[in-house]
Amino acid sequence: MPTAHTAIMPLTTFILRKNIMNPIRIAKSWLSYRRTLSELGSLSNQTLSDIGVSRYDIRNIASRAFR
């Protein structure tokens, strides 16, 4: 579970510390992040509104792939 310290830590630092010495997991997490970012980004504003997500939230939602 992330602590207050990890909440302000840059995402890449958190990823590297969590997955150190596991480049395959890092690559899979990165691909999942990019796929989620792309799929949510391609939705219309109306569709995003229907599911309760704003454009501002997309990066935060996609970053959950690293946790």
C-alpha beads as a LAMMPS data file, in Angstrom:
LAMMPS data file: protein, C-alpha beads

67 atoms
66 bonds

1 atom types
1 bond types

-500.0 500.0 xlo xhi
-500.0 500.0 ylo yhi
-500.0 500.0 zlo zhi

Masses

1 110.0

Atoms # bond

1 1 1 0.000 0.000 0.000
2 1 1 1.468 3.377 -0.981
3 1 1 2.374 5.691 1.846
4 1 1 2.267 9.473 1.869
5 1 1 5.905 9.424 0.802
6 1 1 5.211 7.321 -2.294
7 1 1 2.273 9.543 -3.214
8 1 1 4.648 12.449 -3.870
9 1 1 7.462 10.324 -5.271
10 1 1 7.822 10.541 -9.051
11 1 1 6.049 7.659 -10.764
12 1 1 9.163 6.350 -12.490
13 1 1 11.109 6.233 -9.208
14 1 1 8.274 4.322 -7.567
15 1 1 8.157 1.876 -10.486
16 1 1 11.875 1.250 -10.439
17 1 1 11.990 0.736 -6.679
18 1 1 9.022 -1.618 -6.721
19 1 1 10.177 -3.625 -9.717
20 1 1 13.943 -3.415 -9.368
21 1 1 15.713 -6.227 -11.128
22 1 1 12.553 -7.219 -12.966
23 1 1 12.658 -5.561 -16.390
24 1 1 9.942 -7.833 -17.786
25 1 1 7.454 -6.620 -15.183
26 1 1 8.452 -3.015 -15.889
27 1 1 7.906 -3.528 -19.627
28 1 1 4.519 -5.194 -19.097
29 1 1 3.440 -2.440 -16.724
30 1 1 4.526 0.236 -19.196
31 1 1 2.594 -1.436 -22.020
32 1 1 -0.489 -1.715 -19.827
33 1 1 -0.175 1.969 -18.881
34 1 1 0.144 3.042 -22.522
35 1 1 -2.759 0.813 -23.627
36 1 1 -5.048 2.154 -20.908
37 1 1 -4.009 5.726 -21.679
38 1 1 -4.706 5.190 -25.367
39 1 1 -8.059 3.472 -24.890
40 1 1 -9.419 5.997 -22.411
41 1 1 -8.027 8.868 -24.467
42 1 1 -9.892 7.665 -27.538
43 1 1 -13.277 7.824 -25.804
44 1 1 -15.513 10.845 -26.318
45 1 1 -16.099 13.322 -23.518
46 1 1 -19.709 12.118 -23.297
47 1 1 -18.645 8.478 -22.879
48 1 1 -16.084 9.430 -20.244
49 1 1 -18.761 11.430 -18.439
50 1 1 -21.096 8.437 -18.544
51 1 1 -18.543 6.265 -16.738
52 1 1 -17.651 9.032 -14.288
53 1 1 -14.179 9.844 -15.595
54 1 1 -12.832 13.201 -16.733
55 1 1 -9.943 13.756 -19.119
56 1 1 -7.975 14.960 -16.118
57 1 1 -8.377 11.529 -14.440
58 1 1 -7.070 9.448 -17.348
59 1 1 -3.383 9.535 -16.391
60 1 1 -4.152 8.711 -12.765
61 1 1 -6.298 5.755 -13.772
62 1 1 -3.687 4.491 -16.233
63 1 1 -0.911 4.819 -13.638
64 1 1 -2.653 2.192 -11.502
65 1 1 -1.163 -0.353 -13.903
66 1 1 2.165 0.164 -12.112
67 1 1 0.877 -0.618 -8.660

Bonds

1 1 1 2
2 1 2 3
3 1 3 4
4 1 4 5
5 1 5 6
6 1 6 7
7 1 7 8
8 1 8 9
9 1 9 10
10 1 10 11
11 1 11 12
12 1 12 13
13 1 13 14
14 1 14 15
15 1 15 16
16 1 16 17
17 1 17 18
18 1 18 19
19 1 19 20
20 1 20 21
21 1 21 22
22 1 22 23
23 1 23 24
24 1 24 25
25 1 25 26
26 1 26 27
27 1 27 28
28 1 28 29
29 1 29 30
30 1 30 31
31 1 31 32
32 1 32 33
33 1 33 34
34 1 34 35
35 1 35 36
36 1 36 37
37 1 37 38
38 1 38 39
39 1 39 40
40 1 40 41
41 1 41 42
42 1 42 43
43 1 43 44
44 1 44 45
45 1 45 46
46 1 46 47
47 1 47 48
48 1 48 49
49 1 49 50
50 1 50 51
51 1 51 52
52 1 52 53
53 1 53 54
54 1 54 55
55 1 55 56
56 1 56 57
57 1 57 58
58 1 58 59
59 1 59 60
60 1 60 61
61 1 61 62
62 1 62 63
63 1 63 64
64 1 64 65
65 1 65 66
66 1 66 67
